[in-house]
Amino acid sequence: MPIRGLIALAAVVLSLYVALTVPVHLGLDLRGGTQIVLETRPTADTDAGAETTDRTVEVLRGRIDALGVAEPTIARSGTDRIVVELPGLQDPREAADVLGRTAQLTFHQVLGTAAGADDPLPERSHQQVMADESGRLLRLEAASMTGKDVEKAAARLDQQSGTGWHVTVDFKGSGGDGWARLTGEAACHPAGDPARRVAIVLDDKIVSSPQVDPSVACRSGISGGSTQITGTFDSSEAKELALLVNGGALPVPVETIEQRTVGPTLGAEAITASAWAAVIGTAVTSLFIIAVYRLVGALATVALACYGLISYAALAALGATLTLPGLAGFVLAIGMAVDANVLVFERAREEYASRHRPTPRSSLTVGFRKAFSAIADSNITTLIAAGLLFFLASGPVRGFGVTLGIGVLASMVSALVITRALADHAVARPRLRRHPHLTGIAHTGTVRDRLTRTHPNLMRHPRRWLAASAAVLVLAASGIAVRGLDFGVEFTGGRLIEYTTATPVDPDRARTALADAGFPRAVVQTSGDNQFTVRTHQLSNAQAATVTDTITGLTHQADKIRDEAIGPSLGKELRQGALIALVVALGAQLVYLAARFRWLLGTSAVAALAHDVVILIGIFAWLGKPIDGVFLAALLTVIGYSVNDSVVVFDRIRELGRRDGKAPLARVANEALLQTLPRTVNTGMGAAFILTALAVLGGETLTDFALALLVGLVVGTYSSMFTATPLAIQLHQRTQGRTKF
């Protein structure tokens, strides 16, 4: 068996083992989870108002991300409460303890020992007495440094020295100089003197009080800007301490006042409908690929099934949390993964038609070779975006970066390894050499035949295409200006009403009743025994009364136990981080495309991507559709894949331009469009089948998600041909033909 076949078999077997042995975590919308309600407490210096609570939410969000809980929900409730919902958490009590820790980290000079806790301190002194790790009381000077001076902390295991787990702390800015001064003062005392120690205090408790090493000279201190917190830490304690230090200190103390299990935010009917939509859409896409590409299409379908297995196993192995939009995006990625296969098959068809007495096997080999650059460039640009979203963003945006990156890598393995191994083995059989039409490579296809006969000059008037694109862009942007954007509860906050009932309430019935009463976007969750919550946008008192009447009509008795305004679950810092990540990702894509295709084509591709995003948002503004977390997932998907079509066209322009360097760019671009159009049509059809199934059968939850992706698919396909390409031609003419390809 060739090495490629062995690699494909190993990837499939390993993925199957992981999929069968490692459970995947489901999100709050599919499974439910743990709900923790925290209440902020005022201090002598800080009031526990809404603004302080919002700052506390952002610190807690960082801690939750560090806990490894994907896709959490966290929002302010009222002015001093925070509702945290954590899907699939194994130990909610430990999570509540970590979230509730104030994490006030300070560094103190030790002045000496104290006789007792009531040992009198000097008058007007800022000194304090604390017990060290061994229980001995130490007299401490006021804090010289705080957690604000810390850059990062990491838990490490030192097996060589046998000291076990410790926490490495790196200081930032003036923190390194402060640490040098603090340890330099301590080094002026003789070895063994308690005053040669430095106390590291977390939440008014000494966690470590190491003695400055005898090699450190007086007044010189420890330079380098880092230190270690040692102690009798086990693995979990060291990691928890590093987590708290990295997450920062809470502005005010918080106290856990409730902890309960909550049900999924989506009903069983919606989940079932979405599953059927995924099955039907995938099946129709597979039949389409088989009908167009025959044997190699059937093999590609097998490879796509392997792609789904590899992606699922990777998500399970990484401990990612799957939500319904994530599952829908996962299914969509199966449709988009067909793109690489279609690229190869179309290049193989071109090769078969252009050569004298070719064979399907030789044509397929050349097809893989010539399609590789387009596949690599389009996937690398997407991986750049995915990596930057992971490293620069947080929360669901960071989770999307993980899912996107896994999908891209798995699709490349599927197309370049598994499909190649299966196709090479199949087309080499003697019967197929005698009947090459069965392979699906020995004919050019309906779209290519028609283009060959008519040979239209699509780029005769590039300015007309740009004028049409500009008109659509202005129309979409005017929707944003005139209608505005209807931000969902995740962005704006809303209202949370909690009820207790005499008998259990079916959440699906409550969702249907509230939708009929005029609240189609209300989120209903069970909460404990005979309790459930309704979370919706801002309501007037009359609307809130309507909600209560609707619930009462279902149970005949519903007592309201909480009615509070809630803050956005996608907080200000998360939104800013996501925006920064997207801008940096676009810039990085531009740099990469400029290096591969020159600045002219790279700029055109990124401009077309921005064009797609504005049009998608504008259409949702005109339709009055909500801009919520589901739309954010769809927008990120469009951004991740929109550049692919442009890269495919530009790759062909570069190839043809190198073949005939004196040809005008307009003519080269027209030939490139005509040659890549069959691939564009077939890829778009494959994705459209799945998205249409999600829009029609996926239930109300996924209708807007599928609609956004359908719009993005259509607009992205159009812009790659009739926005990016004409723009490149116009820019080339402005540079007076100086750019070469």
C-alpha positions in Angstrom: 0.0 0.0 0.0 1.5 3.4 -0.9 2.5 5.8 1.9 -0.4 8.1 1.1 -2.9 5.2 1.7 -1.2 4.3 5.0 -1.4 7.9 6.2 -5.1 8.0 5.2 -5.9 4.7 6.9 -4.0 5.8 10.1 -5.9 9.1 10.3 -9.3 7.4 9.9 -8.6 4.6 12.4 -7.2 7.0 15.0 -10.2 9.4 14.5 -12.6 6.5 14.8 -11.0 5.4 18.1 -11.1 8.9 19.5 -14.7 9.4 18.4 -15.8 6.2 20.1 -13.9 6.6 23.3 -13.8 10.4 24.0 -17.2 12.0 24.8 -17.9 15.4 23.2 -19.1 18.3 25.3 -22.5 19.8 24.4 -23.3 23.4 24.9 -26.0 25.1 27.0 -28.4 25.2 24.1 -28.2 21.4 23.5 -27.6 20.0 27.0 -27.9 22.6 29.7 -25.4 23.0 32.4 -24.7 24.6 35.8 -25.9 28.1 36.7 -24.0 30.0 39.4 -25.5 33.3 40.6 -22.9 35.7 42.2 -23.6 38.9 44.1 -21.0 41.7 44.4 -20.3 43.1 47.8 -19.2 46.7 48.3 -16.0 47.7 50.1 -14.9 50.7 51.9 -13.4 52.1 48.7 -15.7 50.8 46.0 -19.5 50.7 45.6 -21.0 47.5 44.1 -23.0 49.3 41.4 -23.8 48.4 37.8 -20.5 49.8 36.5 -18.4 47.9 39.0 -20.4 44.7 38.4 -19.7 45.1 34.6 -16.0 45.3 35.3 -16.3 42.2 37.5 -18.0 40.4 34.7 -15.0 41.0 32.4 -12.6 39.6 35.0 -14.8 36.6 35.6 -14.9 36.0 31.8 -11.1 35.7 31.7 -11.2 33.2 34.6 -13.9 31.1 32.9 -11.9 31.0 29.7 -8.9 29.8 31.7 -11.0 27.1 33.4 -11.3 25.5 29.9 -15.1 25.9 29.8 -16.0 26.7 26.2 -19.1 28.7 25.2 -20.1 29.9 28.6 -22.8 32.5 29.2 -22.1 35.3 31.7 -24.1 38.5 32.2 -25.0 41.1 34.8 -28.4 40.6 36.4 -29.8 43.7 38.1 -27.1 46.1 39.5 -25.2 43.7 41.7 -25.7 40.2 40.5 -23.9 38.1 37.9 -25.4 35.0 36.3 -22.9 32.5 35.1 -23.9 29.4 33.0 -21.3 26.8 32.4 -22.0 23.9 30.0 -20.8 20.4 30.9 -18.8 21.4 33.9 -17.5 18.4 36.0 -17.1 20.1 39.3 -19.3 23.2 39.7 -18.3 23.7 43.3 -14.7 24.1 42.4 -15.7 26.6 39.7 -17.7 28.6 42.1 -14.8 28.8 44.5 -12.4 30.0 41.8 -14.9 32.5 40.5 -15.5 33.9 44.0 -11.9 34.4 44.9 -11.0 38.1 45.1 -7.5 37.3 43.9 -5.8 40.4 45.5 -2.2 39.6 45.0 0.4 41.6 46.9 4.1 41.5 47.7 5.5 42.5 51.1 8.8 43.0 52.8 9.0 40.9 56.0 10.0 43.0 59.0 10.4 40.1 61.5 8.3 37.6 63.5 5.4 38.5 65.8 4.7 37.1 69.2 1.0 36.7 68.5 -1.9 37.9 66.4 -2.6 40.5 69.0 1.0 41.7 69.1 0.8 45.5 69.2 1.8 47.3 66.0 3.4 50.7 65.9 0.9 53.6 66.1 -0.2 54.9 62.6 1.6 51.9 61.1 0.5 50.2 57.9 2.1 47.0 59.1 0.1 43.8 59.5 0.6 40.4 61.0 0.0 37.1 59.1 0.8 33.5 59.5 3.2 32.0 57.0 3.0 28.5 55.4 4.3 26.8 58.6 1.9 28.8 60.9 4.6 31.2 62.2 3.4 34.8 62.5 5.2 37.4 60.5 5.1 41.1 60.7 4.7 42.6 57.2 5.4 46.0 55.8 2.7 47.5 53.6 2.4 46.1 50.1 5.3 47.2 47.9 3.8 45.6 44.7 0.4 44.3 43.6 -1.0 42.0 40.9 -1.2 44.9 38.5 2.6 44.6 38.2 2.4 41.0 37.0 2.6 40.3 33.2 1.7 36.6 33.4 1.9 33.5 35.6 2.3 29.8 34.7 2.2 26.6 36.7 5.3 24.5 36.2 6.6 21.1 37.5 10.3 21.0 38.4 11.1 17.2 38.4 14.8 17.6 38.4 15.1 19.5 41.7 12.3 17.6 43.3 10.6 20.8 44.5 7.3 19.8 42.8 4.9 22.3 41.5 5.5 26.0 41.6 4.1 29.2 39.9 6.4 31.3 37.7 5.5 35.0 37.8 6.8 37.5 35.2 6.6 41.2 35.9 5.8 43.9 33.5 6.9 47.6 33.1 8.2 48.9 36.4 7.3 45.7 38.2 10.7 44.2 37.4 12.5 47.2 39.0 10.1 47.0 42.0 10.9 43.3 42.5 14.6 44.1 42.4 14.2 46.8 45.0 12.1 44.6 47.3 14.5 41.7 47.2 17.5 44.0 47.4 16.2 45.4 50.7 15.6 41.9 52.0 19.1 40.8 51.0 20.6 43.4 53.4 19.7 41.1 56.3 21.7 38.0 57.3 20.8 34.5 56.1 18.2 33.0 58.4 16.8 36.3 59.6 13.1 36.4 58.9 13.6 39.9 57.5 15.5 38.3 54.6 12.2 36.9 53.4 9.6 38.3 51.0 6.0 37.5 51.6 3.6 36.8 48.6 0.1 37.3 49.8 -3.2 36.2 48.0 -6.4 37.4 49.5 -4.8 38.3 52.9 -3.2 34.9 53.2 0.5 34.2 52.8 0.9 31.6 50.0 4.7 31.8 49.9 7.5 33.6 51.9 10.7 32.6 50.3 14.1 33.7 51.6 16.3 35.7 49.2 19.1 33.5 48.1 22.5 34.2 49.9 24.1 34.9 46.5 22.0 38.1 46.1 23.9 41.1 47.3 22.4 43.9 49.5 20.6 46.6 47.4 21.2 44.8 44.2 18.2 42.5 44.3 16.9 39.9 41.9 16.8 41.2 38.3 15.3 39.7 35.2 11.8 40.6 36.0 10.5 37.2 37.2 10.2 35.1 40.3 8.8 31.8 41.5 6.0 31.2 44.1 6.9 28.0 45.8 5.0 26.0 48.4 3.3 22.7 49.0 1.3 22.9 45.8 -0.2 20.0 43.9 -1.0 20.3 40.2 -4.5 21.7 40.6 -3.5 24.2 43.3 -0.6 25.6 41.2 -2.8 25.9 38.1 -5.6 27.5 40.0 -3.1 30.1 41.5 -1.7 30.8 38.0 -5.3 31.2 36.7 -6.2 33.7 39.4 -3.0 35.7 38.9 -3.5 35.9 35.2 -7.2 36.7 35.4 -6.6 39.6 37.7 -8.2 40.8 40.8 -11.9 41.4 41.1 -12.9 45.0 41.7 -15.0 44.0 44.6 -15.6 40.7 46.5 -18.3 38.4 45.2 -20.4 35.8 47.0 -22.1 32.7 45.5 -25.8 33.0 46.5 -27.2 30.3 44.2 -26.0 27.2 42.3 -28.3 25.0 40.3 -28.7 22.9 37.2 -30.4 24.5 34.2 -31.9 22.9 31.1 -31.0 23.6 27.5 -32.1 26.8 25.8 -33.4 25.0 22.8 -36.2 22.5 22.7 -36.1 18.9 21.6 -38.1 19.7 18.5 -35.6 22.3 17.3 -32.7 20.0 17.9 -34.5 17.1 16.0 -35.5 19.4 13.1 -31.9 20.7 12.8 -30.5 17.1 12.8 -32.9 16.1 10.0 -31.9 19.2 8.1 -28.2 18.3 8.4 -28.8 14.7 7.3 -31.0 15.7 4.3 -28.7 18.5 3.2 -25.6 16.4 3.4 -27.3 13.5 1.5 -28.5 15.9 -1.3 -25.0 17.4 -1.6 -23.4 14.0 -1.9 -25.9 12.9 -4.6 -25.1 16.1 -6.5 -21.3 15.5 -6.4 -21.8 11.9 -7.5 -24.1 13.0 -10.4 -21.6 15.5 -11.6 -18.3 13.6 -11.1 -19.5 10.0 -11.1 -16.9 7.6 -9.7 -14.5 10.2 -8.4 -17.5 12.1 -7.0 -18.5 9.0 -5.1 -15.0 8.6 -3.7 -15.0 12.3 -2.7 -18.2 11.6 -0.8 -16.4 8.8 1.1 -13.5 11.2 1.8 -15.9 13.9 3.0 -17.4 11.4 5.5 -13.9 10.7 6.7 -13.5 14.5 6.9 -16.5 14.7 9.2 -15.1 11.9 11.4 -11.7 13.5 11.6 -13.2 16.9 12.5 -15.4 15.4 15.1 -12.6 13.4 16.7 -10.4 16.5 16.8 -13.1 18.6 18.5 -13.6 15.8 21.1 -9.9 15.4 21.7 -9.5 19.1 22.3 -12.5 19.2 24.7 -14.4 21.7 22.6 -18.0 22.4 23.3 -20.5 21.9 20.5 -23.4 24.3 20.3 -26.2 24.2 17.7 -24.7 27.0 15.5 -21.4 25.2 15.9 -22.9 22.0 14.7 -24.6 23.8 11.8 -21.2 25.4 10.9 -19.7 21.9 11.2 -22.2 20.6 8.7 -21.7 23.6 6.4 -17.9 22.9 6.5 -18.6 19.5 5.0 -20.3 21.3 2.1 -17.4 23.7 1.8 -14.8 21.0 2.1 -16.0 19.7 -1.3 -14.3 22.8 -2.8 -10.8 21.3 -2.8 -12.1 18.1 -4.4 -14.0 20.1 -7.1 -10.8 22.1 -7.8 -8.8 18.9 -8.4 -11.5 17.3 -10.5 -12.0 20.3 -12.7 -8.3 20.6 -13.3 -8.2 16.9 -14.2 -11.0 17.4 -16.7 -9.1 20.3 -18.3 -6.0 18.2 -18.5 -7.9 15.2 -20.1 -9.5 17.5 -22.7 -6.2 19.3 -23.7 -3.9 16.3 -24.1 -3.6 13.7 -26.9 -4.6 10.2 -25.8 -4.6 10.9 -22.1 -5.6 8.5 -19.3 -7.8 9.3 -16.3 -4.9 8.5 -14.0 -2.4 10.8 -15.6 -5.0 13.6 -15.8 -5.9 13.1 -12.1 -2.2 13.3 -11.1 -1.8 16.5 -13.0 -5.0 17.8 -11.6 -3.8 17.3 -8.0 -0.5 19.0 -8.9 -2.0 22.1 -10.5 -4.7 22.6 -8.0 -2.4 22.4 -5.0 -1.3 26.0 -5.1 -4.9 27.3 -5.1 -5.9 24.9 -2.3 -2.9 25.8 -0.2 -3.3 29.6 -0.6 -7.0 29.6 0.2 -6.6 27.3 3.2 -3.5 29.2 4.6 -5.4 32.5 4.5 -8.2 30.9 6.4 -5.8 29.4 8.9 -4.2 32.8 9.4 -7.7 34.2 10.3 -8.5 31.3 12.6 -5.2 31.5 14.4 -5.5 35.2 15.1 -9.1 34.8 16.3 -7.9 32.2 18.7 -5.0 34.2 20.1 -6.5 37.7 20.1 -10.2 37.1 20.8 -12.0 35.4 23.7 -15.3 33.6 24.4 -17.3 32.3 21.4 -15.1 34.2 18.9 -12.1 32.3 20.2 -14.0 29.0 20.1 -15.0 29.7 16.5 -11.3 30.1 15.6 -10.6 26.6 17.0 -13.5 25.1 15.0 -12.5 26.9 11.8 -8.9 25.8 12.1 -9.8 22.2 12.7 -12.2 22.3 9.7 -9.5 23.7 7.4 -6.8 21.2 8.4 -9.3 18.2 8.2 -10.5 19.3 4.7 -6.9 19.4 3.4 -6.3 15.9 4.8 -9.6 14.7 3.2 -8.9 16.2 -0.2 -5.1 15.8 -0.6 -4.6 12.5 1.2 -7.8 10.4 1.4 -9.4 11.4 -1.9 -6.0 11.1 -3.6 -5.4 7.6 -2.2 -8.9 6.3 -3.1 -8.9 7.9 -6.6 -5.4 6.7 -7.5 -6.3 3.2 -6.6 -9.7 3.3 -8.4 -8.8 4.9 -11.8 -5.8 2.6 -12.2 -8.1 -0.5 -12.7 -8.1 -1.9 -16.2 -11.8 -1.7 -16.7 -11.8 2.0 -16.1 -9.0 2.5 -18.6 -11.2 0.9 -21.2 -14.2 2.9 -20.1 -12.8 6.3 -19.0 -16.2 8.0 -19.1 -17.1 6.1 -15.9 -14.5 8.0 -13.9 -16.1 11.4 -14.3 -12.9 12.9 -15.6 -13.2 12.0 -19.3 -15.8 14.7 -20.1 -15.8 18.4 -19.6 -19.2 19.0 -18.1 -22.2 21.0 -19.1 -21.1 24.4 -17.8 -17.6 24.2 -19.4 -19.1 23.0 -22.7 -21.4 26.0 -22.9 -18.6 28.4 -22.0 -16.4 26.9 -24.6 -19.0 27.4 -27.3 -20.0 31.0 -26.4 -16.7 32.2 -24.9 -18.2 35.4 -23.4 -16.0 38.4 -22.7 -17.0 39.1 -19.1 -14.3 41.6 -18.4 -14.9 43.8 -21.5 -16.3 46.6 -19.3 -14.9 46.1 -15.8 -16.2 49.5 -14.6 -19.8 48.5 -15.1 -19.3 45.6 -12.7 -17.7 47.9 -10.2 -20.6 50.4 -10.6 -23.1 47.6 -9.9 -21.1 46.4 -6.9 -20.9 50.0 -5.6 -24.7 50.4 -6.1 -25.4 47.3 -4.1 -22.9 48.4 -1.5 -24.6 51.8 -1.1 -28.0 50.2 -0.9 -26.9 47.8 1.9 -25.1 50.6 3.8 -28.2 52.8 3.6 -30.1 50.0 5.4 -27.6 50.3 8.2 -28.0 54.1 8.3 -31.8 54.2 7.8 -33.1 51.1 9.6 -30.2 50.7 12.1 -29.1 47.3 13.5 -31.3 45.3 15.8 -28.8 44.0 18.3 -29.8 40.9 20.2 -29.8 40.4 24.0 -26.2 39.2 23.8 -25.1 42.7 22.8 -27.6 45.0 24.5 -28.8 43.1 27.5 -32.5 42.7 28.3 -34.8 41.4 31.0 -34.7 38.1 33.0 -37.9 36.9 34.7 -37.9 33.7 36.8 -41.0 31.8 37.8 -41.8 29.0 40.1 -44.8 26.8 39.3 -47.0 24.3 41.0 -46.4 21.7 38.3 -43.5 21.3 35.8 -43.7 23.3 32.6 -42.7 21.9 29.2 -40.1 24.4 27.9 -41.2 23.7 24.3 -44.8 24.7 25.1 -43.6 27.8 26.8 -41.5 28.8 23.8 -44.4 28.3 21.4 -46.8 30.2 23.6 -44.4 33.2 24.0 -43.8 33.2 20.2 -47.5 33.4 19.6 -47.7 36.2 22.2 -45.2 38.3 20.3 -41.9 37.2 21.8 -40.4 34.8 19.2 -36.8 35.4 20.4 -37.4 34.7 24.1 -35.0 32.2 25.6 -36.7 29.7 28.0 -34.7 27.5 30.4 -35.7 25.1 33.1 -34.0 26.1 36.4 -34.1 23.7 39.3 -37.3 21.9 40.3 -40.5 23.5 39.0 -38.6 26.7 38.1 -37.8 28.2 34.8 -36.5 31.5 33.4 -37.5 33.7 30.5 -34.7 35.8 29.0 -35.7 38.4 26.4 -34.9 41.9 25.1 -35.8 45.0 27.0 -39.5 44.9 28.0 -42.0 47.5 29.1 -44.0 46.7 32.2 -47.0 46.0 30.0 -45.0 43.5 27.9 -43.6 41.9 31.1 -47.2 41.5 32.3 -48.1 39.8 29.0 -45.2 37.3 29.5 -46.4 36.5 33.0 -50.0 36.1 31.8 -48.8 33.7 29.0 -46.9 31.6 31.5 -49.8 31.6 34.0 -52.1 30.4 31.2 -49.9 27.3 30.8 -49.7 26.3 34.5 -52.7 28.2 36.1 -50.3 29.3 38.8 -46.9 31.0 38.2 -45.2 33.0 40.9 -42.6 35.5 39.8 -39.5 35.2 42.0 -37.1 37.4 40.1 -37.6 40.2 37.6 -34.3 42.0 36.7 -32.6 43.8 33.9 -29.6 41.9 32.6 -26.5 43.1 31.0 -25.0 41.9 27.6 -23.4 38.4 27.7 -21.1 39.6 24.9 -19.4 42.4 26.9 -17.6 45.5 25.8 -14.1 44.0 26.1 -15.1 40.8 24.3 -16.6 42.9 21.4 -13.5 45.1 21.2 -11.2 42.0 21.3 -13.2 40.4 18.5 -13.1 43.5 16.4 -9.3 43.9 16.9 -8.8 40.2 16.1 -10.8 40.6 12.9 -8.9 43.8 11.8 -5.6 42.1 12.5 -6.7 39.0 10.6 -7.7 41.0 7.6 -4.3 42.8 7.7 -2.5 39.5 8.0 -4.4 38.0 5.1 -3.6 41.1 3.0 0.1 40.7 3.7 0.0 37.0 2.8 -1.9 37.5 -0.4 0.3 40.4 -1.3 3.3 38.2 -0.9 1.7 35.5 -3.0 -0.1 37.6 -5.6 1.4 41.1 -5.4 -0.3 44.0 -3.6 -2.7 44.6 -6.4 -4.5 41.3 -6.2 -4.2 41.0 -2.4 -5.8 44.4 -2.0 -8.6 43.5 -4.4 -9.3 40.3 -2.5 -9.5 42.0 0.9 -11.6 44.8 -0.5 -14.1 42.2 -1.9 -14.2 40.6 1.5 -15.1 43.9 3.2 -17.7 44.4 0.4 -19.3 41.1 1.4 -19.4 41.9 5.1 -21.1 45.3 4.6 -23.7 43.8 2.2 -24.5 40.9 4.6 -25.0 43.3 7.5 -27.0 45.7 5.4 -29.4 43.0 4.2 -30.0 42.0 7.8 -30.7 45.6 8.6 -33.2 46.0 5.8 -34.9 42.7 6.8 -35.0 43.7 10.5 -33.2 40.5 11.5 -31.4 40.4 14.8 -27.6 40.9 15.1 -27.0 38.3 17.8 -24.6 35.5 18.7 -25.9 33.2 15.9 -25.4 36.0 13.3 -21.9 36.6 14.7 -21.1 32.9 14.0 -22.5 33.2 10.5 -20.5 36.4 9.8 -17.3 34.8 11.0 -18.0 31.8 8.7 -18.5 34.2 5.7 -15.3 36.0 6.5 -13.4 32.7 6.9 -14.5 31.4 3.5 -15.2 34.5 1.4 -11.6 35.0 0.4 -11.4 31.4 -1.0 -13.2 32.2 -4.3 -11.0 35.2 -5.0 -7.9 33.2 -4.3 -8.9 30.5 -6.8 -9.5 33.1 -9.5 -6.3 35.0 -8.8 -4.3 31.7 -8.7 -5.5 31.1 -12.3 -4.7 34.7 -13.3 -1.2 34.3 -12.0 -0.8 31.0 -13.9 -2.1 32.3 -17.2 -0.1 35.6 -16.8 3.2 33.7 -16.4 2.4 31.7 -19.5 1.8 34.9 -21.6 3.4 37.8 -19.9 2.5 40.3 -22.7 -1.3 39.6 -22.7 -3.5 42.4 -21.3 -4.7 41.7 -17.7 -8.3 42.1 -18.8 -8.0 39.2 -21.3 -6.1 37.1 -18.8 -8.6 37.7 -16.1 -11.5 36.8 -18.5 -9.9 33.5 -19.4 -9.3 32.8 -15.7 -12.9 33.5 -14.9 -14.2 31.2 -17.7 -11.8 28.4 -16.7 -12.7 28.5 -12.9 -16.5 29.2 -13.3 -17.4 25.4 -13.4 -15.6 24.9 -10.1 -17.4 28.0 -8.7 -20.8 26.8 -9.8 -20.4 23.2 -8.5 -18.9 24.3 -5.2 -21.7 26.9 -4.6 -24.4 24.4 -5.4 -22.9 21.9 -3.0 -23.0 24.4 -0.1 -26.4 25.8 -1.2 -28.1 22.4 -0.8 -27.0 22.1 2.9 -27.9 25.7 3.7 -31.3 25.5 2.0 -32.1 22.4 4.0 -31.0 24.2 7.2 -33.1 27.3 6.3 -36.3 25.3 5.5 -36.1 22.4 8.0 -33.7 23.6 10.7 -36.4 25.4 12.7 -36.7 29.0 13.8 -33.4 28.9 15.6 -31.3 28.2 12.5 -33.4 30.1 9.9 -31.5 33.4 10.3 -28.2 31.5 10.6 -28.8 29.7 7.3 -30.1 32.9 5.7 -27.0 34.8 6.6 -24.8 32.1 5.2 -26.8 31.8 1.9 -26.5 35.6 1.5 -22.8 35.4 2.2 -22.4 32.5 -0.3 -24.2 34.3 -3.1 -22.5 37.7 -2.4 -19.0 36.1 -2.0 -19.3 34.1 -5.3 -20.4 37.3 -7.1 -17.7 39.5 -5.6 -14.8 37.1 -6.4 -15.7 37.3 -10.1 -17.3 40.7 -10.5 -15.8 42.9 -7.7 -12.3 41.6 -6.9 -11.4 40.8 -10.5 -12.6 44.1 -12.1 -11.0 46.0 -9.2 -7.7 44.3 -9.9 -8.0 45.3 -13.6 -8.7 48.9 -12.8 -5.9 49.1 -10.3 -3.5 47.5 -12.8 -4.5 50.2 -15.4 -3.9 52.9 -12.8 -0.3 51.6 -12.3 0.1 51.7 -16.1 0.7 48.0 -16.4 3.8 48.0 -14.1 2.5 45.1 -12.0 3.6 41.6 -13.3 2.1 38.3 -12.4 
